[in-house]
């Protein structure tokens, strides 16, 4: 007995002499070992070779190949022990996403003062249905923001505004801003939204090629019920026309659209969850997400017409599967929500629908750690889009360094990458949401050779690099899910205030 007491005394003395730094190091090393223990190159290859196989024919939205991919992801979650979320809108692991294919209007006109503008050269349909609005007053609202609309009487009127919000010159972000403005104007009783489009980055004649074609979007139940809210972009190249619209107070006009045909599409997000281990932190969730669709079959290149999408985004999907396998085996303090999105290539549609229809409230989501890729040209790096925008940056950098990779921020701001992946639909709601991607230093020939090309086959990937990449992501997931420190937006970020509002001002300024 005395020997036991003496032994315990020595152990206690040794522990008391051990520095806090050493103890943290031991815990960190343990987490690193856990992270890499489930990541195996054979598993990585088998997942990617299946999801990006010719048999799935490029996983277009919608397609049989996409449905097969969804089943594969769901059964993989099941095999790991990830559970479906108990929610009435879900069918096991599947969230039905009601999409529709919409043909362009065959005709339409916007009339005011001396102007009679026609589709598509004069204006383009952003959202709406076949309709006619006659003898209706126009009201100019600057950018159409909430502040701009405040105090304006827009009920029963056509709201006119410039595209985008103040200080934002990216046409890509104008699409998302338009959704917000459309909702605000409609909520205030307006009849339609007319935005003035003028951008040297993407001239109007190029815009016609993208918007005056059949498009796939989230179905609008109000439109289907006959309550369409028209939203159009007007060609703003005519200075006199723009001046007249700006001075439109009291001016009346009309808007008519005809020839739109809609077709419903069946597709689904795949969703699973794991409960956390900490009595308090388990009420918070980390979202691990990726899109699993691609662009299907297209123009043949060197005899190959199947756009397999190994990099974009079989790799991202398997990155999330790797996190699911690891966290299922070694649960984290915070709970985990795994989401595989449909329709990203059609306009971030699966994530848009989920963010508007979450199966667990968004204010319980502490972080969204998305994974998406265009390709890579530097196997010493991982590019995290939005790395510098949240307080989780040191954890992500540490995880990458542990496996010999350098975590770099997006150094191509002109590409607007943050707003081109599913993470942005969560960021707009206030959830901190970067995207973990492979190492790109610039959009060069090495990237473009595979990006949205049929050459993007599983056998073209560097699996030694991918093993480091997957281990880094899983380790970062564990660090974020187990930390007691804030991973919130950094103050001053464009989504900081949205985060404060989402979490009911409970987040303190960091």
N, C-alpha and C positions, 0 to 999 in steps of 0.2 A: 504493500500500500504506500509506503514511504517513497519507494522508487517511482511510483505513478505520480505522486504529488510533486516530486522533484522534477520529473519530466514535464509535467504541465506547467510548472513555474518557469522552466527554461523556455518553453514555447511562448508563453505569455510575454516574457521579457523580450524575446526575439521580435514578436509582433509589435511590441511597443516601440522598438528601435527602428522598425521598418518605416520609411518615409511614406507619406501620403502619395507622393509621386510614384513610388515603386508599386504600391497597391493598385493605383489606377492603371499602371502599365500592365500588371498581371491580368486585370480584368479586361483591358483592351486586347491583349494578346489572346485571351480566351475567346473573345468575340470574333477576332480575326480567324482563329482556328475553326470556330463554328461556321463562320461564313463560307470558308473554302471547302469545308468537309463534304458538302453535298453537290458541289459544282464539278461535274465530270465531263471531259471533252466528248466522250462517246454519247452521253445523253444529249449534249448540245447539238452534236451533228445529227443524231437521229431525229430530234424535234425539227430542226431546220430543214433537213432533207425531206421530211414529210410535208410540212406546211408550205414549202416552196417547190413542191414537186409538180411536174407537168400535169399529173392527174387532177390537180386542183385548179388548173387552168387560169392561174393569176388572181384568184380570189376576188373577182369583181363584185361590186354591190349593185344589184343582187346577182347571185349565181349559185348553182349547186355546189361548186367548189368552195364558196364562202360558207355555206351551210355545213359542209363536211368539216371545214376548219373549226367552226364553232363547236361542233360535237367533239372534235379532238381536244380542244382546249377545256371544255367542260368535263370530259371524262378524265383528263389529266389532273384537274383540280380535285375531282372525286377520288382518284387514286392516291393523291398526296394526303387526303384527309381534310381538305378545305371544304367548308360547309356552304350550302346555299343560304342566302339571306331569307329570313321568314318575312315575306312581304306579299300582300295580295296581288300585286301586279306582276310578280315573277312566276315563271314556270320552271321550277327547280333553279338551274343556273342561268336561265335565259330571261332577258328583259326584251320584250317585243318593242321594236323601234318602228313606228308607223311612218314610212317614207312614201313619197309619190314622185313619179316622173311627170314633169310638166313641159308641154310643148310651148314654143314661143308663140306670142299672139300673131295672128295672121294680119291684123290691122289695128289701128288705134290713132287717136288724135288728142292733142292738148291745145285748147283754144283760149286766148285771152287777148284783149286789146286788138291790135291788127294781126296778131300771130295765129297761125294754124299749123302747129308742129305735128309731124307725122313720125310713126315708128318706122324703122329703127334709127334713122339718121338724126332725128330731132330729140328723141327721148327713148329710154329703155325701161322695160318693166322689171322691177326688183322683186316685187311681191304683189299678189293680188289674184283676181279672177276676172272673168268676163263681166263687165259692168258699164254703167253710164252715170255720170254725175253732171247735172246741168245747172246753169245759172247759179253758181256757188261762189261765195266771196273768198278771195285769197288773203292770207295774212303772212307777212314776212317775219321770221323768227331767228334771224342771224344764223347761228349754227344748229338751232333746234335742240339745244341742251335743256336740262331741267331748269337751270337758271334763266335761260332765254325764254322758256315757255311760261315761267312764273309771272303772273299778272296779266298775261295776254288772254284775250277772249278768243279761243280757237274752236269753240263748240259749233259744229255744223259747217266748219270752214275747211279750206285746203291750206295746209301749212306749207310755207316755202322756206327753205333753208339751204345754206351751203353744205356740201358734204363734209363729214368728219367733225372733230371737235377742235377747239382752238389749240394751235401749236402742234397739231398732228398732220403731217403732209403725206403720209403713206396711204395710197389707194387701197392697199390690202386691209389696213385697219379701218378704213372707211366703211367696208362691208359690215364689220361688227358694230361700228358706231351707228350705222343705219338701223340695225335691229333694235338697238336701245331707243333711238329717237322715234322709231315707228311705234314702239310700245307706249312711250310717254305721250305722244300725240293722240294715239287712239284712246288712251285712258282719260284724256281730257276732253273727249267728245269730238275730235276732229274727224273729217270725212276722208282725208287722204294726206299723204306726205309727198311733196315734190322737192327733190334735192338738186342743187345746181352743181354739175360735175365739170371740173376743169383741172387737169393735172398733166404737166410735162413728162412725168415719170411713166404714165400710161395714157397716151392720147386716146381721145374718144373713139376714133375709128378702129383702134385695136380692141377697145372695150366691146364693141359690137360683136366681134368674133367670139367672145367668151359668153356674153349675156343673151344674145339673140339666137340661142340654140336651145334644144331640149335640156332641161336640168333636173337633177334629183335633189329633193329637199325634204325636210321634216313636214309631214302633213299638218295642215292647219284646220282644226275642227270647225273653227268659226267660218272659214272660207267655204268649207264643204256644206255648212248649214245656211249658206247664202249671206253671211255677214263679212264679206271680204273688206279689207282695208288696203286700198291701193297705195303702192309706194313706187315712185319712178325717179330715175336720174335723167335730168335734162342736159343736153349738150350746151355747156357754158362758154363755147368759143365765140359767140356773138355778144359783144359788149353791150350793144343797145338792148338786146333781149334780156340780159342779166340786169341791166339798170331798171328796166320796166318791172321785172319780178321783184326787185328790191323795193320799189316804190308801189308795191301792189296793194297797199291798204285801201280797202273799199272797192277794189277792182274785182269784177266777177268774170267767171269763165267756166269751162267745162272740161271733163276728162272722160274719154271712152276707150274701152279695150274690148277686142273681140277675137274669137278663134282659138282661145286657149283650150287644150285638151289635157286632162289629168288621168294618170293611171297609178293605182295603189301598188306598193311594193312591200313584200314581207322580208324582214331581216331582224337581227337581234344583236344586242350586247351580251357578253358573257360575264357574270358577276359571281364572286364567292367571297367568303369572309372567314376570319379566324379571330377568336376572342383573345385579348391580351391577358397577361398574368398579374399585372399590378392592380390592386383593388380600386385605386383611383384612376390611374392612367388608362385603364382598359376602356373607359368611357370616351376616350379620344381614339380616332382612327387615322391611320396613314393609308392613303390611296396609292396603290401600285398599278400603273396603267400603261396600256399600249394599244394601238390599233392593229387589227389583224387582217384588214382588207388590203387589196392592191388594185391594179387597173385592168386586170383581165387579159384579153387577147386583142392584139392590135396589129399595126403595120409590121410585116415580116422584115427582119434584119438578118442577113446571111441564112435565110431559110427558116428562121425561128420566129414565130409570132406569139408565143406565150411569154407574158411579162411576169416572171415567177415571183419577183419581189422578195428576194432573200434578205437583202439589206433593209429594204423598206416594205414590210416591216416584220418579216419573220424573225429577224434578230431581236427586235424590240419585244415581240410577243414571247419569245423564249427567255429573254431577260426577266420578264415578269413571272413566267413559269418557274424560273430558277429561284426567285425570291419566295414564291409560294411553297415550293418543295422545302426550302430551308426553314422558313418560319413555321410551317406545319410541324416540322420535326423538332424545332427548337423555338418555341413561342417567345414573342417579345413582350415588353411591358405594355405597349399600346396595342390596340387591336389593329387588324389588317383587313383592308378591302381591296380585292383584286378585280380589275375591270379591263376587259378586252373590248375595244370599241369597233363597231361597224361604221362604214361610210365615211371614214376620214378623208379618203381621196376624192369624195364627192363634195367636200366642204365642211369637214369636222362634224358630220351630222350625228353620229352616235354619241359623241361626247356632249354636243349641244343638247340632245334630247335628255341624256342622263342628268346633266347639270340643272336642267329645268324640272326633272322628275326623279330626284334622288330616292333611293330605297332606304337610305339612312340619312337623316338631316345633315345638310352641308355644314352647319355650325359645329358638328361633332368631328369634322374632318380637319385635323391639325395641319396636314401637309398632303400634297399630291406629287408623287415622284413618278413622272411620266417617262417613257422610253420610246424614242422615235429616231429614225436614221435615214439619211440620204446615201451614205457610203462612208468611206474613210480614205485618207491619203497620208496618215501619220500614225503608225502603230505604237508610238510611244505616248500617245495622248488619248484622253476622253474629253469630248467637248460637251459641256453642260450649259445649255441655253437657259440663261437666267441665274447662273451660278452666283453672281455677285449681288443678286437682288434679295436673298433671304439670309437669315442668320445660321442656316445649316451649312453654309459654304465651307467652313473649316472641317466639318465632319466628312463632307464629300471629298474634299481634297486629301484628307488623311486616308480615307478608304482607298482612293486610287493610288496614292503613293505606296501604300502597303503592298501593292502587287506590281510595282514598277511602272505605273502610268502617271502622267501629269494631268491633273484636272485643269482644263482651260475654259475660259468663258467664251461665249460667241464673239468672234472677232470679225463677223460679216454683218454688221447692223443693217446694211443696205438690202440684205435679203429678207429682212422682217421675219426671221425664223421663229421668234417667240410667238408671233401671232399666226403661224402657219401649222401649228400642231395642236393636239387635243388639250394640252395644258391650259391654253388661253381661255377655254370655256369655264374652267375652274378659277383661274386668276381673276376673271371679270366678276365673279361672285365674291371674291375676297380670299379664296384659299391660296396660300403660297404654293406655287406650282412650276418648278423648273422641269426641263426635259434632259434626260441623260442620253447622250449619243456618242457614237464612235468619233475618233479623232479626225477632224477636218480643219485644215489651216486656211484653205481657200477652195472655192468652187472651180477646180481645174479639170483637165482632161481625165485624170484618174477617177474622179468622182462622177463626172458626166458620162463616162463610158458605161457605167452601170445604172445610174439614177434613171428610173422609169424606162429601162431598156430591157429587151429580152435576154441580154447577156448576164443579167443579174441572177445567176444560177447558184445553187448551194456549193458546187465544186470550185467556185471562184473565190471563196472566202478563206481568210487566214485564221485557222482555228486555234493556233497557239495564241494569237493576239486576242481572239474572242474569249478564250478561257480566262485571261487576265481581266478582260472587260467585264465579264459576267461576275467574277469574284468581287471586283471592285463595286459593282452595283449592289450585290447582295450584302456586302460588308457595310456600305453606306446606308442601306435600308435598315440594318440592325442598329447602327449608331443613331440614326434619326429616331427610330421607334423606341429606343431605350434611354435617350437623353432626358435629363431634367431641365436642360437649358431651353431657351426660346429658339424656335426655328421659324419665327414669323418674318413677314416682309421687313426689309430695312426701311426706316423712316425716309420719306421722300419718294418712294417708289410710286408709280402711277396707280398701283392697286392697293397701296397702304390703307387709304381711307375706306375702300371697299371691305378690306379685312376687318378694320375696326367696327364697321357697321355689321358685318356678318356675325362676328363674335360678341355683339352687343356691347362694344366698347370695353370688353373685359381685358383685352390685351393692353399692356402698359407700353409706353414708348420706350424703345430700347436705345 
